[in-house]
């Protein structure tokens, strides 16, 4: 499964979520695509004060902090 992490450079919460994703979900077959919201005006407008945002397609799994339980629950149903 591919998850998308909407982030911005220099965001400590974004870096923290990525680190936590790599550790907490290492046992799963996941690919995380990083998308810098500041490279796209529409994404910046949509997610400006909400980053980091972890999504699976159009489904938002968590914002600001990793919710490992929610991600695992989503993956158990959709993955």
N, C-alpha and C positions, 0 to 999 in steps of 0.2 A: 504494500500500500504506500502511496505517496501522500505525505502531509506537506502543507505549505506553511512556512513561518514568515509572516509579514513583519518586517523589522525596519529599523533605521540604524545607520552607522553611529557609533558612539552611545548607544542606548544600553545602559548597564542591565536593565531588566531583560532586554532582548538577548544579550550575551548570556545572562543567567539562565533563561529558558532554554536556549540552545544547549548549554552545558548539561542542564538537568535532563533534557530529552535524550541526549547521547548516553547518559548514565542510566537513567531510570528505565528506558525502553530498549536497552541494548539487546535484550533477549528476543525482541520482535524483529521481523523482517520489514523494516521501515526505510523509506527514503524521505529525507527532508529537503524540500526545495526552499531556498532562501529568496525572498523578494523584498528588495529595498523600496519602501513606499515613497521615498523622496525622489525616485526616478520616474514616477508616474503621478501626474497631478490628480487624477481621479482616485487612485489608491491613497494618496496623501490626504485628500479631503475625506475619504471614507474612514480611514484608520488613524488619523493624525494623533489623537490623544489616547488611543487605545492600545498601541503597540507595547509589547509584542502580541500578535494575534496568531494562534495556531488554528489552521483550518484543514479540513479534508473535503476537497471540492468546494461546494458552496456552504458546507456546514462548518460553523465556527465552533471549535472545541473548547478553547479557553482564551482569555485575554489577561494581560499583565503578568500572570503567574501560571506555571504548569499545574494543571489539575490531572495528575496521573490516573486517578481512578476513573475520571470521566473519559479520558483518552482510551484507556484499556476497555472500558465498557462499550464505547463506540466501535472500537476495532473488533471486539468479540461479536458484535452484531453485523458490522459492515465489512470486516476484513476477511 
